Amino acid sequence: MKIAVLGATGLLGHHAARAVKAAGHRLVVIHRPSSRIERLGYLDAEFRPAELLDHGALVRALADLDGVIFCAAGYPNRPRRWQEEVAAALDQTNHFYAACLAARVPRILYTGAAIALPRHPEGLPGHEGLFYEEMPLWKNPYLLSKWALDEQAREQARNGLPVVIGIPGMCLGEFDTGPSSGRLITAIANGWMTRFVPGRRNVIDAADAGRGLLLALEKGRVGERYLLAGHNIEMAELTRRIAQLLGVKPPEPMPLAMARGMAALGRLRYRLSGEVPKLNDATLAVMAGGQFLDGRKAREELGFTADTPLETTLERTIAWFRDNGYL
């Protein structure tokens, strides 16, 4: 198969691209013309430049494919109103889906986020059948953008576009150049994160997640969600393990209300001085909006299991950050 990856310069897209190559498929990397793609040269891919908002270029880049994996959704670092964040996210993916329709791409994998699922009403691990009945009450820009993108992907599938939704847990691993979710590690290491909001998380090695996205593209049913679950762990235990491997003092717990207050102050400082806050809305959502996940559906329908031990993931990620000057 000839499979394209959008977002291969990011953490999850890079690992999805590696999974495509490892499975013996022909890899196409669709990238912005300004992207630094030299780090992907070892993948021996076909590189096709296209901006997401350039319909003609994107249609040409999507031509003659058997499938595409979309990992290009943004990870906001700068504060914006939730309406702006949602509108920007939907605008990008609207252009992507329109180009897929024009290019007649036969299989489309949208990479979603577990935060788009409401928590299980009985406190059990979250599953694919959980949906918000209306817009989430918490007007967190990151949460609302991921919720809106999930709604959009399922609507596209209902309208006949062959969209499958793959939803990994919190991804950690090498090649997190942002960093994105790996900011949890760099913030603890560099002393920026001295507090955390207690909660439940599901952590998956990015390499396992990339392999799961490929399986969802290959085998998933159109319009269905597939949770790619790794290890269920409390934030207190996760931050303690990270701090132990880094050789630093672990963060202390704090109430969600306090974290929200700190984030609000950070937004105010940003508006007044342009200083980017260390505790932003995306980080707050990641810490406070999680839950344990049930990966049974992906295991039974896709044959997917996360093989990498959590300790190995943390050790590899920390080593990569050290080798690349983040720590």
Summary of the structure (lengths in Angstrom):
residues: 327
radius of gyration: 18.8
end to end distance: 39.1
largest distance: 53.4
contacts: 1132
relative contact order: 0.15
helix: 45%
strand: 16%
